[in-house]
């Protein structure tokens, strides 16, 4: 009797595991089920996506800059790439995209710089705030589309491990076998529409296009001007509220506990393989009227550990906090400098960090 019960249990378990495999056949037949794969298959449902930004990649290949500056509006409001080129005597391209996370910067470094045939590339400069490099890991929605290739296995692995923990590999295997993510593509909207006689119109995905450059082949200098003055220009950056990035939370300021869960090791490994030297610039938060912004002991310890870690891996590090040339008077909203302060900051930056450009 006991053996029969065990056999019956095994049959039930096998059936429960096998029956859902029928969804694979359904996925292939229903309209809307075959929407293509995603570059983050472990954590993201297949969906329509923006294409990779071939125009930006091609422009950078043609311009062949020696240095790139990467970041969100914190970098864009501080650095004028064309002026930095004049100050340093090196060709510099600015890759500024507002509101972007660290994963976006990683993909820019990977797909627009390291793997993009930039034969003269020497260094990349990344601007960040406080603990952003190790705690800003979660990514939602299509924000990475225009800098992601069709497959991004390393990024998928890191983001999945951060979100799912030790079970990320199990989740990845189950998703591949059962294709429950594809089932959700066609099943969820049908369930959502079922109680209603009407449905919301489908959303339109933003299509980014670059400005036409005409039939004449542009020189590298003209292409750098187009990159720095059009594709990633300062006036393309949206304004941010004063609290656009929250202050660092004490619970996340254990650097040693956070760094291996973050994208920072992948960024450093990528740059080392490509022979690109990295510089990390911690921007100064909005200062007090009488001095630099407040900083907790935990944040100070975090920054010290971050600096030691980066320098151990051969990267250049600088902390703008406490810079006498950055009083409250030069700030606009939040942590952004005034637009008219951009040339001055760029000038000082090129002079202070001349050794990085040697």
N, C-alpha and C positions, 0 to 999 in steps of 0.2 A: 504493500500500500504506500509505504514511504517513497519507494522508487517511482511509483506512478505519479505521486504528487510533485516530486522533483522534476520529472519529465514534463509534466503539464506546465509547471512554472517556467521551465526553459523554453517551451514552445511559446508561451505568452510573451516572454521577454524578447525572443527572437522575432515574433510577429510585430511587437511594438516597435522594434528597431527597424524592421524591414518595410512595414506598410508605408511609413512616410516617404520612402524612396519613390513611391508613385508620384509624388509632387514634382519630381524632376521632369516627368513626361508632361504633366499639366503646364509646368513653367514654359516648356518649349512650344506649346500650342496657343496659349491665350495671348491676345494683343496686349502689349504693354509689359509683358513679362520679360522679354528679351531686350533689355535696355542697355546691355553692355556691362562690363565689369567696372569696378572702381579701383583706384590706386591704393585705397585703404580697405581691402576686402574683409579684414577681421572685425572692423568696428563700424563700417559704413555700408548702408544698403545701396545696391546699384541704382543709379539715377542719371538723368541727363546732366552733362557738365559742360562748362566752358572749355574750349580747346586750349592747348598749351600756347603760350604767347610766342609764336615763331618770329614775329616781327621784331620783338625786343631782342631775342636771341641772335637773329641775323644782324641787327644793327651793332650789337656788341662785338660780334665776330669781325665785322668790317672795320669797326673803330679801333679794336685791339688796345684797350686801355691797359696801363700798367697797374693801376690801383682802382678798387671800387669801394664806395662807402655804402653800407647796407643799413637799413633801419626804417622806422616809421617816421612820424612827423618830428620826433625828437632829433633825428639826424637831419631831416630836410630843412628844419627851421634854423639849424646851426651851420650847416656846411653848404657853401656854394662851390660845386665841383670845378667849374671853370676857373674861379679865382684860386682855388687850392692848387690847380694845375700850374697857374702862373707863379704862385708862391714857392712851390716845391720843385718846379721844373720837371715834374712827372705828369703824364696824362692820367686823369682821374675821371671816372664815371660815377654818378650818383644813382643808386637804386633805392629810391624812397617811395614807400607805399603806405599811406596812413592806415592806422588801425590794424596792422598786421601782427600776428604772433611770431614767436621764435621759429615755429615750424616753417613759416613762410620764408624767413631769412635763410634757414637751412636749405630749402629748395632753390632759392635764388643762388646761393653759393654753389650748390651742386649743379643745377641745370643751366644757369645763365653764365656761370663763371668757370668752375672746375672742369665740367664736361662739355664745354662749348667752344673748344678750339682757340682759346685766348693765349696765344703763344708768348706774349710779352708780359703776362700777368705776374706780378710780384707780391702784392699784398691786398688784403681786404680788411676794412675797418667797420666794426659793428658797434653801434650806439645802443645802449640799453639803460634801464632804470632798476636800481636796487637789486631785488632777487629775481628779476624777470628771466634770466638765463636758465634758471633751474626749476622754477615753480610754474612757469607758463607753458604747460605741456598739453592740456586738453584743447582739442580742435573740433569745431562743429560746422556743418554746412559746407558750402562750395568756396570758402575763402582761399583755399590753396590751388584751385583749378588752374589758373593761368600760369603757374610756375611748376606744376606737377607733370611728370611724364605719365605714360599709360601704366607703368608699374613702378612703385616705390616701396620695395620690400623692406628696406631698412627702416624707413619712416613708419610703415605699417607695424613692424615688430615692436618698435619703441612705444608708439601710441597705444597699441593693444596691451602691452605689458603694463603700462601706466594705468590704463582703465580697468583691465580685467585681472591683473595680478598673475599669480602662478598658473591660473587656468586659461591663460590666453592661447596657448598652443592647442589645448583641448577644444576650445571654442572655434579656433581656426579650422581644425579638422572636421568638426561637426558641420560647420557652415559649408565647407567644400563638399561633403558627402550628401547632405540633405537639401542644400540650396534653399534654406528657409528664408534667407534674405530676399531671394528672387520671388518666393511665394508672397512675401509681404508686399512687394511692389504692386501686384495685381489684386491681392485679397483685401488689403487695408482700405483702398479707396472704395471698393464695392461695399464693404461693411459700413464705411462712413456715409455713403450716399443712400444706403438702404432706408433709413428712417425718414428721409427727406425727399420732397418732390423736385427739389432743385439742388444744384451744386455750385460751388464757387467756380468761377472761370479759372482755367489753369494759369499758373504764374509764368511770367516771361523771364527767362534767364538773361542776365546782363551779358551783352556781347561787346567785349573790348576791342576796339580797332585802333590802329595807329594811323597817323596822318601820312598821306601819300607824299612821297619825296620826288616824284617826277621820273622821267626817263633817264636823266643824266646820272651817271655813277658818281656818288658822293665820295669825297676824300675822307680819310679817317678823322681828321679834325672836324669836318662838317658833320659827320655822324655822331661824334662826341657831343657837339653842340645840340644836335637833334635829341640825343638821349637825355642830356642834362637840361635842355630847354623845352622838351615836349613830353616825351614818354614818362619821365619821372620828375617833372618840373615842380618847383615850390608852389606855384599857383594851382597845381592839381591836388594839393593836400587840403583836406577839409579841416575846419576849425574844430578843436576839441574843447569840451567842458573842462573846468579846472580840475575835476576829479576823474579825468579820463582813465587813469590807472590807479587803483587803490594803493595806499601805503602797504608796505610789506607786513604780513601778519606774523606775529611772534612764533606761532606754531610751525611755520614753514622755514624758519631761519636756522635750522640745523643743516649746514651745508653738506656735511658728510652723508647725512641721511637722504638728501635730495638729489645730489649730483648724478648718481648712477641711474636714477629714474628719469633723468632729463635728456634733452637733446644735445646738451653741451659736449659730452664725449664724442658723439657722432660728428658734430661740427669740427672739432679738433682733429679727429681721425681723417675726415674728408680733406681738410686743408693740408694735413701732413702728406697724404698720398699724392695730392696735386702739386706739392711744392709751393704752396701759398702761405705766406706769413700772415698771421692774424693779429689784429689789434682790437681790444675791447675797451670802449670808453664809457664809463659810468657817468651819465649826465647828472648835473646838479638839480635836485628838486627845487621848487620855488623857495628862495631863501627868506629868512626873517628880515625885517627892516634893519636890524642891527648886526646881522651876520648870517652864517650858513644855516640851512634848515636843520631842525632838530633830528637827532639820530639816536636810537636806542642802543644800549650796550649789546643787545643780541644782533642788531643789524651791523654794528661796527665789527663784531666778531665774524659775522657772515662775510662781510666784504674782505676782511683780512684773509680768511680761508679761501675765498674765491681768487684773490690776487695770487696767493701762493700756489694754488692749483694751476692757474693759467700760466704762470711763469715757469712752473715745473714742466709744463707741456710745450714750452717754447713760444708762448704767445706774449704779446705786448699788452700791458694793462695800464690804464690811467683813470684816476678818480677825480672828476671835476669839483666835487664837494669842497667848499672852502676856498675856491679860487677867488682871489681879490678882484679879478677882472670881471666877475659875474655877480654884481650886486643886484638887489631887487629892482633897481631903476631900469635895468635892461630887459626885464621880463614883461611879457604881455599877459595872456591868460594861462592859468595853471603853470605847467613846467615849460611852456614855450617862451622862447626869446622874442623880442620885437623883431619884425621883419627887417627894419633898418639896422639891426645889430648883427645881421648875418655876415656881411663882409668883414666886420671887425673880428667876430669870433673865428671865421675862417682864416684870417690873417694870423691871428695869435696861435691858432691850432697848428698851422703849417710851420711856424717858427718854433713853437715849443716841442713839437714832435718830429723835428727835422731828421733825427737819427733813424726813425722808422722808415723814412722815404729814401734812405741812402742805399 
